[in-house]
Amino acid sequence: MCHAVGCTNREDSRKRGIPSGSADVRQSIPDDEWKKTLGVGRLCAEGAEPDREQSEKAKILYVRDFGAKGDGINNDGSPIRKAITVLKKAEPGSRLVFDANTTYYISSGEYALALQNLKNVTIEGKNTTILAKPIMGLCLIQDCTNVVIQGINFDYKTKPYAVADVIADKGNGVVHIKTDRSLNFRGTYSQPAADYFGVVDRTEGRYHVGITSIKVVDSAERIYEVRCNDVFAGRDERIRMMTDDGYRFIVPMPNVGQAIEQAFTVIGNEDLTMKDCNIWSAAKFMFFLNGNNGIIKFQNVHIAPAPGEDAHIVGWRDGFHCKENRAQLIWENCSAKYLYDDVFNISASMLQVQKAEENRLYLYWQETGGAYPHIRAGDTVSFFDTASGEQIGSGTVRQTAVYGAETTVILEEPLAGIEARESCKAVVDTLAAPGSIIRNCNFQGTFRFRSPIYISDSRLHVTRMWLNVEAPWEGPVTNRVLFSNCVFTFDNPKEKFIHIGSGNSNWKNAENPYRVKDIVFFHCSIRQDAVEIGEAESAHDEVCFPDCY
């Protein structure tokens, strides 16, 4: 595909005098032809603007008028909840204002801020800090329409981690550590989940260390015994990094770290903007986005350690875990670093065809073992077969129904090749936030993009990036991804860090093999040999690097 538009390689760039390995893109060059060819980079709607709906009766509400003290000590949870209740009934264009440069401590409730069923309003701060008591979530945004949240910093009063020096290696995964703060427990704390872990405090890489238990050795001196397991590969080498190379050990705060599943729960909204916000420490997952519509926009939102914190951690898992969204997701002038799972996972769940009767299909959601309630009439569903290696095709949903654990779908037209077997997979393309945009951002970590997306004028430090399909859990088969005028850096100058491939081992025998399609790196600063391209994708020229250097 790429050759049809005209692809230039690194040698071509050298001939035009563009320096190979330059640290920055010196000047952005127009990419209109590529955006048009791939069908990405266009805004599909206006997005959130409460002021355009403003009524003459719109009000400005101040949380201080509801009794919020903003001293960072007293619990402001109740007065803030009262203010939000009044805002819910206010006229379009109303605002709820938090005082500038003020800290509000919230120690009660399931979430520090619970924003539900708000419409055409703004939550406004100006360098305002919401300080939450664990183990509540930071913010719930649910079933809201045309809402803006701006000018707020989010943090936890008790950090979900402690930083330690490893002072002794006792062998067989047992170490003694001295922490920078008390872990606030007695006796022995056992793992709450099989994947409970700490991390090596390094700026590059992602070095998890599984933890079975933490035992108090000397509470006054903050010395603890940690039993590390081999749930994650490389346990002994990672312990050596901390004993011999002097790297610190970041451990979860017992009863706090990894106990908070989601810091921000963003579900069922239409047209939402978060801007001028900082997230300084968070939960297991930072943002969980699900079931959103319209435009969901993050503008000048930054995920980083709080001022004065020198540990290289913000959250334990994904930064933006985005699944089953019809919304176009947009990030502008944002940044994130020191997350210990993906910065982005933009995808939709994979389904299995259990029964096929003409255009009536019965689909099974293997990840949950239940029904898939997200699909609806008008959705586009793609089908492929991992056994035959074939891309079966796509169809439009005419009707759908859910009965117990069963999801029934009727397509507008039958598709030949769909069979009831475990290898026959389906993904709802329209639920993978197609056409999302990342612009003028700076992100560090790992990335998973599985839907058409436009990423421009951004700096990406890649610990790992996957443009692929991950059967049986996530899809679609990645297609139409345009990186434009971006700077890529990597943890080292030798390894491959970007993995593009479908994993289709039967592609040679397939008439139309399913494969990752139309991946373009346009005018990017990138080490091209850091990109690993699958066999099917390479044979069909699905990846190209025009004007890269």
Secondary structure as a PSIPRED ss2 file (coil, helix, strand):
# PSIPRED VFORMAT (PSIPRED V4.0)

   1 M C   1.000  0.000  0.000
   2 C H   0.000  1.000  0.000
   3 H H   0.000  1.000  0.000
   4 A H   0.000  1.000  0.000
   5 V H   0.000  1.000  0.000
   6 G C   1.000  0.000  0.000
   7 C C   1.000  0.000  0.000
   8 T C   1.000  0.000  0.000
   9 N C   1.000  0.000  0.000
  10 R H   0.000  1.000  0.000
  11 E H   0.000  1.000  0.000
  12 D H   0.000  1.000  0.000
  13 S H   0.000  1.000  0.000
  14 R H   0.000  1.000  0.000
  15 K H   0.000  1.000  0.000
  16 R C   1.000  0.000  0.000
  17 G C   1.000  0.000  0.000
  18 I C   1.000  0.000  0.000
  19 P C   1.000  0.000  0.000
  20 S C   1.000  0.000  0.000
  21 G C   1.000  0.000  0.000
  22 S C   1.000  0.000  0.000
  23 A C   1.000  0.000  0.000
  24 D C   1.000  0.000  0.000
  25 V C   1.000  0.000  0.000
  26 R C   1.000  0.000  0.000
  27 Q C   1.000  0.000  0.000
  28 S C   1.000  0.000  0.000
  29 I C   1.000  0.000  0.000
  30 P C   1.000  0.000  0.000
  31 D C   1.000  0.000  0.000
  32 D H   0.000  1.000  0.000
  33 E H   0.000  1.000  0.000
  34 W H   0.000  1.000  0.000
  35 K H   0.000  1.000  0.000
  36 K H   0.000  1.000  0.000
  37 T H   0.000  1.000  0.000
  38 L H   0.000  1.000  0.000
  39 G C   1.000  0.000  0.000
  40 V C   1.000  0.000  0.000
  41 G C   1.000  0.000  0.000
  42 R C   1.000  0.000  0.000
  43 L C   1.000  0.000  0.000
  44 C C   1.000  0.000  0.000
  45 A C   1.000  0.000  0.000
  46 E C   1.000  0.000  0.000
  47 G C   1.000  0.000  0.000
  48 A C   1.000  0.000  0.000
  49 E C   1.000  0.000  0.000
  50 P H   0.000  1.000  0.000
  51 D H   0.000  1.000  0.000
  52 R H   0.000  1.000  0.000
  53 E H   0.000  1.000  0.000
  54 Q C   1.000  0.000  0.000
  55 S C   1.000  0.000  0.000
  56 E C   1.000  0.000  0.000
  57 K C   1.000  0.000  0.000
  58 A C   1.000  0.000  0.000
  59 K C   1.000  0.000  0.000
  60 I E   0.000  0.000  1.000
  61 L E   0.000  0.000  1.000
  62 Y E   0.000  0.000  1.000
  63 V H   0.000  1.000  0.000
  64 R H   0.000  1.000  0.000
  65 D H   0.000  1.000  0.000
  66 F H   0.000  1.000  0.000
  67 G C   1.000  0.000  0.000
  68 A C   1.000  0.000  0.000
  69 K C   1.000  0.000  0.000
  70 G C   1.000  0.000  0.000
  71 D E   0.000  0.000  1.000
  72 G E   0.000  0.000  1.000
  73 I E   0.000  0.000  1.000
  74 N E   0.000  0.000  1.000
  75 N E   0.000  0.000  1.000
  76 D C   1.000  0.000  0.000
  77 G H   0.000  1.000  0.000
  78 S H   0.000  1.000  0.000
  79 P H   0.000  1.000  0.000
  80 I H   0.000  1.000  0.000
  81 R H   0.000  1.000  0.000
  82 K H   0.000  1.000  0.000
  83 A H   0.000  1.000  0.000
  84 I H   0.000  1.000  0.000
  85 T H   0.000  1.000  0.000
  86 V H   0.000  1.000  0.000
  87 L H   0.000  1.000  0.000
  88 K H   0.000  1.000  0.000
  89 K H   0.000  1.000  0.000
  90 A C   1.000  0.000  0.000
  91 E C   1.000  0.000  0.000
  92 P C   1.000  0.000  0.000
  93 G C   1.000  0.000  0.000
  94 S C   1.000  0.000  0.000
  95 R E   0.000  0.000  1.000
  96 L E   0.000  0.000  1.000
  97 V E   0.000  0.000  1.000
  98 F C   1.000  0.000  0.000
  99 D C   1.000  0.000  0.000
 100 A C   1.000  0.000  0.000
 101 N C   1.000  0.000  0.000
 102 T C   1.000  0.000  0.000
 103 T E   0.000  0.000  1.000
 104 Y E   0.000  0.000  1.000
 105 Y E   0.000  0.000  1.000
 106 I E   0.000  0.000  1.000
 107 S C   1.000  0.000  0.000
 108 S C   1.000  0.000  0.000
 109 G C   1.000  0.000  0.000
 110 E C   1.000  0.000  0.000
 111 Y E   0.000  0.000  1.000
 112 A E   0.000  0.000  1.000
 113 L E   0.000  0.000  1.000
 114 A E   0.000  0.000  1.000
 115 L E   0.000  0.000  1.000
 116 Q E   0.000  0.000  1.000
 117 N C   1.000  0.000  0.000
 118 L C   1.000  0.000  0.000
 119 K E   0.000  0.000  1.000
 120 N E   0.000  0.000  1.000
 121 V E   0.000  0.000  1.000
 122 T E   0.000  0.000  1.000
 123 I E   0.000  0.000  1.000
 124 E E   0.000  0.000  1.000
 125 G E   0.000  0.000  1.000
 126 K E   0.000  0.000  1.000
 127 N E   0.000  0.000  1.000
 128 T E   0.000  0.000  1.000
 129 T E   0.000  0.000  1.000
 130 I E   0.000  0.000  1.000
 131 L E   0.000  0.000  1.000
 132 A E   0.000  0.000  1.000
 133 K C   1.000  0.000  0.000
 134 P C   1.000  0.000  0.000
 135 I C   1.000  0.000  0.000
 136 M C   1.000  0.000  0.000
 137 G E   0.000  0.000  1.000
 138 L E   0.000  0.000  1.000
 139 C E   0.000  0.000  1.000
 140 L E   0.000  0.000  1.000
 141 I E   0.000  0.000  1.000
 142 Q E   0.000  0.000  1.000
 143 D C   1.000  0.000  0.000
 144 C C   1.000  0.000  0.000
 145 T E   0.000  0.000  1.000
 146 N E   0.000  0.000  1.000
 147 V E   0.000  0.000  1.000
 148 V E   0.000  0.000  1.000
 149 I E   0.000  0.000  1.000
 150 Q E   0.000  0.000  1.000
 151 G E   0.000  0.000  1.000
 152 I E   0.000  0.000  1.000
 153 N E   0.000  0.000  1.000
 154 F E   0.000  0.000  1.000
 155 D E   0.000  0.000  1.000
 156 Y E   0.000  0.000  1.000
 157 K C   1.000  0.000  0.000
 158 T C   1.000  0.000  0.000
 159 K C   1.000  0.000  0.000
 160 P C   1.000  0.000  0.000
 161 Y E   0.000  0.000  1.000
 162 A E   0.000  0.000  1.000
 163 V E   0.000  0.000  1.000
 164 A E   0.000  0.000  1.000
 165 D E   0.000  0.000  1.000
 166 V E   0.000  0.000  1.000
 167 I E   0.000  0.000  1.000
 168 A E   0.000  0.000  1.000
 169 D E   0.000  0.000  1.000
 170 K E   0.000  0.000  1.000
 171 G E   0.000  0.000  1.000
 172 N C   1.000  0.000  0.000
 173 G C   1.000  0.000  0.000
 174 V E   0.000  0.000  1.000
 175 V E   0.000  0.000  1.000
 176 H E   0.000  0.000  1.000
 177 I E   0.000  0.000  1.000
 178 K E   0.000  0.000  1.000
 179 T E   0.000  0.000  1.000
 180 D C   1.000  0.000  0.000
 181 R C   1.000  0.000  0.000
 182 S C   1.000  0.000  0.000
 183 L C   1.000  0.000  0.000
 184 N C   1.000  0.000  0.000
 185 F C   1.000  0.000  0.000
 186 R C   1.000  0.000  0.000
 187 G C   1.000  0.000  0.000
 188 T E   0.000  0.000  1.000
 189 Y E   0.000  0.000  1.000
 190 S E   0.000  0.000  1.000
 191 Q C   1.000  0.000  0.000
 192 P C   1.000  0.000  0.000
 193 A C   1.000  0.000  0.000
 194 A C   1.000  0.000  0.000
 195 D C   1.000  0.000  0.000
 196 Y C   1.000  0.000  0.000
 197 F E   0.000  0.000  1.000
 198 G E   0.000  0.000  1.000
 199 V E   0.000  0.000  1.000
 200 V E   0.000  0.000  1.000
 201 D C   1.000  0.000  0.000
 202 R C   1.000  0.000  0.000
 203 T C   1.000  0.000  0.000
 204 E C   1.000  0.000  0.000
 205 G C   1.000  0.000  0.000
 206 R C   1.000  0.000  0.000
 207 Y C   1.000  0.000  0.000
 208 H E   0.000  0.000  1.000
 209 V E   0.000  0.000  1.000
 210 G E   0.000  0.000  1.000
 211 I E   0.000  0.000  1.000
 212 T E   0.000  0.000  1.000
 213 S E   0.000  0.000  1.000
 214 I E   0.000  0.000  1.000
 215 K E   0.000  0.000  1.000
 216 V E   0.000  0.000  1.000
 217 V E   0.000  0.000  1.000
 218 D E   0.000  0.000  1.000
 219 S C   1.000  0.000  0.000
 220 A C   1.000  0.000  0.000
 221 E C   1.000  0.000  0.000
 222 R C   1.000  0.000  0.000
 223 I E   0.000  0.000  1.000
 224 Y E   0.000  0.000  1.000
 225 E E   0.000  0.000  1.000
 226 V E   0.000  0.000  1.000
 227 R E   0.000  0.000  1.000
 228 C E   0.000  0.000  1.000
 229 N E   0.000  0.000  1.000
 230 D C   1.000  0.000  0.000
 231 V C   1.000  0.000  0.000
 232 F C   1.000  0.000  0.000
 233 A C   1.000  0.000  0.000
 234 G C   1.000  0.000  0.000
 235 R H   0.000  1.000  0.000
 236 D H   0.000  1.000  0.000
 237 E H   0.000  1.000  0.000
 238 R H   0.000  1.000  0.000
 239 I H   0.000  1.000  0.000
 240 R H   0.000  1.000  0.000
 241 M H   0.000  1.000  0.000
 242 M H   0.000  1.000  0.000
 243 T H   0.000  1.000  0.000
 244 D C   1.000  0.000  0.000
 245 D C   1.000  0.000  0.000
 246 G C   1.000  0.000  0.000
 247 Y C   1.000  0.000  0.000
 248 R C   1.000  0.000  0.000
 249 F E   0.000  0.000  1.000
 250 I E   0.000  0.000  1.000
 251 V E   0.000  0.000  1.000
 252 P E   0.000  0.000  1.000
 253 M C   1.000  0.000  0.000
 254 P C   1.000  0.000  0.000
 255 N C   1.000  0.000  0.000
 256 V C   1.000  0.000  0.000
 257 G C   1.000  0.000  0.000
 258 Q C   1.000  0.000  0.000
 259 A C   1.000  0.000  0.000
 260 I C   1.000  0.000  0.000
 261 E C   1.000  0.000  0.000
 262 Q E   0.000  0.000  1.000
 263 A E   0.000  0.000  1.000
 264 F E   0.000  0.000  1.000
 265 T E   0.000  0.000  1.000
 266 V E   0.000  0.000  1.000
 267 I E   0.000  0.000  1.000
 268 G C   1.000  0.000  0.000
 269 N C   1.000  0.000  0.000
 270 E E   0.000  0.000  1.000
 271 D E   0.000  0.000  1.000
 272 L E   0.000  0.000  1.000
 273 T E   0.000  0.000  1.000
 274 M E   0.000  0.000  1.000
 275 K E   0.000  0.000  1.000
 276 D E   0.000  0.000  1.000
 277 C E   0.000  0.000  1.000
 278 N E   0.000  0.000  1.000
 279 I E   0.000  0.000  1.000
 280 W C   1.000  0.000  0.000
 281 S C   1.000  0.000  0.000
 282 A C   1.000  0.000  0.000
 283 A C   1.000  0.000  0.000
 284 K C   1.000  0.000  0.000
 285 F E   0.000  0.000  1.000
 286 M E   0.000  0.000  1.000
 287 F E   0.000  0.000  1.000
 288 F E   0.000  0.000  1.000
 289 L E   0.000  0.000  1.000
 290 N E   0.000  0.000  1.000
 291 G C   1.000  0.000  0.000
 292 N C   1.000  0.000  0.000
 293 N E   0.000  0.000  1.000
 294 G E   0.000  0.000  1.000
 295 I E   0.000  0.000  1.000
 296 I E   0.000  0.000  1.000
 297 K E   0.000  0.000  1.000
 298 F E   0.000  0.000  1.000
 299 Q E   0.000  0.000  1.000
 300 N E   0.000  0.000  1.000
 301 V E   0.000  0.000  1.000
 302 H E   0.000  0.000  1.000
 303 I E   0.000  0.000  1.000
 304 A C   1.000  0.000  0.000
 305 P C   1.000  0.000  0.000
 306 A C   1.000  0.000  0.000
 307 P C   1.000  0.000  0.000
 308 G C   1.000  0.000  0.000
 309 E C   1.000  0.000  0.000
 310 D C   1.000  0.000  0.000
 311 A C   1.000  0.000  0.000
 312 H C   1.000  0.000  0.000
 313 I C   1.000  0.000  0.000
 314 V C   1.000  0.000  0.000
 315 G E   0.000  0.000  1.000
 316 W C   1.000  0.000  0.000
 317 R C   1.000  0.000  0.000
 318 D C   1.000  0.000  0.000
 319 G C   1.000  0.000  0.000
 320 F E   0.000  0.000  1.000
 321 H E   0.000  0.000  1.000
 322 C E   0.000  0.000  1.000
 323 K E   0.000  0.000  1.000
 324 E C   1.000  0.000  0.000
 325 N E   0.000  0.000  1.000
 326 R C   1.000  0.000  0.000
 327 A C   1.000  0.000  0.000
 328 Q E   0.000  0.000  1.000
 329 L E   0.000  0.000  1.000
 330 I E   0.000  0.000  1.000
 331 W E   0.000  0.000  1.000
 332 E E   0.000  0.000  1.000
 333 N C   1.000  0.000  0.000
 334 C C   1.000  0.000  0.000
 335 S E   0.000  0.000  1.000
 336 A E   0.000  0.000  1.000
 337 K C   1.000  0.000  0.000
 338 Y C   1.000  0.000  0.000
 339 L E   0.000  0.000  1.000
 340 Y C   1.000  0.000  0.000
 341 D C   1.000  0.000  0.000
 342 D E   0.000  0.000  1.000
 343 V E   0.000  0.000  1.000
 344 F E   0.000  0.000  1.000
 345 N E   0.000  0.000  1.000
 346 I E   0.000  0.000  1.000
 347 S E   0.000  0.000  1.000
 348 A E   0.000  0.000  1.000
 349 S E   0.000  0.000  1.000
 350 M E   0.000  0.000  1.000
 351 L E   0.000  0.000  1.000
 352 Q E   0.000  0.000  1.000
 353 V E   0.000  0.000  1.000
 354 Q E   0.000  0.000  1.000
 355 K E   0.000  0.000  1.000
 356 A E   0.000  0.000  1.000
 357 E E   0.000  0.000  1.000
 358 E C   1.000  0.000  0.000
 359 N C   1.000  0.000  0.000
 360 R E   0.000  0.000  1.000
 361 L E   0.000  0.000  1.000
 362 Y E   0.000  0.000  1.000
 363 L E   0.000  0.000  1.000
 364 Y E   0.000  0.000  1.000
 365 W E   0.000  0.000  1.000
 366 Q C   1.000  0.000  0.000
 367 E C   1.000  0.000  0.000
 368 T C   1.000  0.000  0.000
 369 G C   1.000  0.000  0.000
 370 G E   0.000  0.000  1.000
 371 A C   1.000  0.000  0.000
 372 Y C   1.000  0.000  0.000
 373 P C   1.000  0.000  0.000
 374 H C   1.000  0.000  0.000
 375 I C   1.000  0.000  0.000
 376 R C   1.000  0.000  0.000
 377 A C   1.000  0.000  0.000
 378 G C   1.000  0.000  0.000
 379 D C   1.000  0.000  0.000
 380 T E   0.000  0.000  1.000
 381 V E   0.000  0.000  1.000
 382 S E   0.000  0.000  1.000
 383 F E   0.000  0.000  1.000
 384 F E   0.000  0.000  1.000
 385 D E   0.000  0.000  1.000
 386 T C   1.000  0.000  0.000
 387 A C   1.000  0.000  0.000
 388 S C   1.000  0.000  0.000
 389 G C   1.000  0.000  0.000
 390 E E   0.000  0.000  1.000
 391 Q E   0.000  0.000  1.000
 392 I E   0.000  0.000  1.000
 393 G E   0.000  0.000  1.000
 394 S E   0.000  0.000  1.000
 395 G E   0.000  0.000  1.000
 396 T E   0.000  0.000  1.000
 397 V E   0.000  0.000  1.000
 398 R E   0.000  0.000  1.000
 399 Q E   0.000  0.000  1.000
 400 T E   0.000  0.000  1.000
 401 A E   0.000  0.000  1.000
 402 V E   0.000  0.000  1.000
 403 Y E   0.000  0.000  1.000
 404 G C   1.000  0.000  0.000
 405 A C   1.000  0.000  0.000
 406 E E   0.000  0.000  1.000
 407 T E   0.000  0.000  1.000
 408 T E   0.000  0.000  1.000
 409 V E   0.000  0.000  1.000
 410 I E   0.000  0.000  1.000
 411 L E   0.000  0.000  1.000
 412 E C   1.000  0.000  0.000
 413 E C   1.000  0.000  0.000
 414 P C   1.000  0.000  0.000
 415 L C   1.000  0.000  0.000
 416 A C   1.000  0.000  0.000
 417 G C   1.000  0.000  0.000
 418 I C   1.000  0.000  0.000
 419 E C   1.000  0.000  0.000
 420 A C   1.000  0.000  0.000
 421 R C   1.000  0.000  0.000
 422 E C   1.000  0.000  0.000
 423 S C   1.000  0.000  0.000
 424 C E   0.000  0.000  1.000
 425 K E   0.000  0.000  1.000
 426 A E   0.000  0.000  1.000
 427 V E   0.000  0.000  1.000
 428 V E   0.000  0.000  1.000
 429 D H   0.000  1.000  0.000
 430 T H   0.000  1.000  0.000
 431 L H   0.000  1.000  0.000
 432 A E   0.000  0.000  1.000
 433 A C   1.000  0.000  0.000
 434 P C   1.000  0.000  0.000
 435 G C   1.000  0.000  0.000
 436 S E   0.000  0.000  1.000
 437 I E   0.000  0.000  1.000
 438 I E   0.000  0.000  1.000
 439 R E   0.000  0.000  1.000
 440 N C   1.000  0.000  0.000
 441 C C   1.000  0.000  0.000
 442 N E   0.000  0.000  1.000
 443 F E   0.000  0.000  1.000
 444 Q E   0.000  0.000  1.000
 445 G E   0.000  0.000  1.000
 446 T E   0.000  0.000  1.000
 447 F E   0.000  0.000  1.000
 448 R E   0.000  0.000  1.000
 449 F E   0.000  0.000  1.000
 450 R C   1.000  0.000  0.000
 451 S C   1.000  0.000  0.000
 452 P C   1.000  0.000  0.000
 453 I E   0.000  0.000  1.000
 454 Y E   0.000  0.000  1.000
 455 I E   0.000  0.000  1.000
 456 S E   0.000  0.000  1.000
 457 D C   1.000  0.000  0.000
 458 S C   1.000  0.000  0.000
 459 R E   0.000  0.000  1.000
 460 L E   0.000  0.000  1.000
 461 H E   0.000  0.000  1.000
 462 V E   0.000  0.000  1.000
 463 T E   0.000  0.000  1.000
 464 R E   0.000  0.000  1.000
 465 M E   0.000  0.000  1.000
 466 W E   0.000  0.000  1.000
 467 L E   0.000  0.000  1.000
 468 N E   0.000  0.000  1.000
 469 V C   1.000  0.000  0.000
 470 E E   0.000  0.000  1.000
 471 A C   1.000  0.000  0.000
 472 P C   1.000  0.000  0.000
 473 W C   1.000  0.000  0.000
 474 E E   0.000  0.000  1.000
 475 G E   0.000  0.000  1.000
 476 P C   1.000  0.000  0.000
 477 V C   1.000  0.000  0.000
 478 T C   1.000  0.000  0.000
 479 N E   0.000  0.000  1.000
 480 R E   0.000  0.000  1.000
 481 V E   0.000  0.000  1.000
 482 L E   0.000  0.000  1.000
 483 F E   0.000  0.000  1.000
 484 S E   0.000  0.000  1.000
 485 N C   1.000  0.000  0.000
 486 C C   1.000  0.000  0.000
 487 V E   0.000  0.000  1.000
 488 F E   0.000  0.000  1.000
 489 T E   0.000  0.000  1.000
 490 F E   0.000  0.000  1.000
 491 D C   1.000  0.000  0.000
 492 N C   1.000  0.000  0.000
 493 P C   1.000  0.000  0.000
 494 K C   1.000  0.000  0.000
 495 E C   1.000  0.000  0.000
 496 K C   1.000  0.000  0.000
 497 F C   1.000  0.000  0.000
 498 I E   0.000  0.000  1.000
 499 H E   0.000  0.000  1.000
 500 I E   0.000  0.000  1.000
 501 G E   0.000  0.000  1.000
 502 S C   1.000  0.000  0.000
 503 G C   1.000  0.000  0.000
 504 N C   1.000  0.000  0.000
 505 S C   1.000  0.000  0.000
 506 N C   1.000  0.000  0.000
 507 W H   0.000  1.000  0.000
 508 K H   0.000  1.000  0.000
 509 N H   0.000  1.000  0.000
 510 A C   1.000  0.000  0.000
 511 E C   1.000  0.000  0.000
 512 N C   1.000  0.000  0.000
 513 P E   0.000  0.000  1.000
 514 Y C   1.000  0.000  0.000
 515 R C   1.000  0.000  0.000
 516 V C   1.000  0.000  0.000
 517 K E   0.000  0.000  1.000
 518 D E   0.000  0.000  1.000
 519 I E   0.000  0.000  1.000
 520 V E   0.000  0.000  1.000
 521 F E   0.000  0.000  1.000
 522 F E   0.000  0.000  1.000
 523 H C   1.000  0.000  0.000
 524 C C   1.000  0.000  0.000
 525 S E   0.000  0.000  1.000
 526 I C   1.000  0.000  0.000
 527 R C   1.000  0.000  0.000
 528 Q H   0.000  1.000  0.000
 529 D H   0.000  1.000  0.000
 530 A H   0.000  1.000  0.000
 531 V E   0.000  0.000  1.000
 532 E E   0.000  0.000  1.000
 533 I E   0.000  0.000  1.000
 534 G C   1.000  0.000  0.000
 535 E H   0.000  1.000  0.000
 536 A H   0.000  1.000  0.000
 537 E H   0.000  1.000  0.000
 538 S H   0.000  1.000  0.000
 539 A H   0.000  1.000  0.000
 540 H C   1.000  0.000  0.000
 541 D C   1.000  0.000  0.000
 542 E C   1.000  0.000  0.000
 543 V E   0.000  0.000  1.000
 544 C E   0.000  0.000  1.000
 545 F C   1.000  0.000  0.000
 546 P C   1.000  0.000  0.000
 547 D C   1.000  0.000  0.000
 548 C C   1.000  0.000  0.000
 549 Y C   1.000  0.000  0.000
